[in-house]
């Protein structure tokens, strides 16, 4: 019995898409719902973590797709 293996590149880009859907879903949560922490902006930390995860997944997918550094840099500039 042979199993059809999906190449790493499409799976990596699907992970980026799933992360984007997750991120867009979380943006519908109002900031008032988040628990307050004294001297700590939880929304800033959440924002950083979400975009750090997105950047990591994009870099990973680009490596699997064998993109060059210039193409990856252009993508990051476009996203920013």
Secondary structure, DSSP 8 states (H G I E B T S, - for coil): -------HHHHHHHHHHHHHHHHHHHTTS-GGGS--BTTB-HHHHHHHHHHHHHHHHHHHHHHHTT--HHHHHHHHHHH-
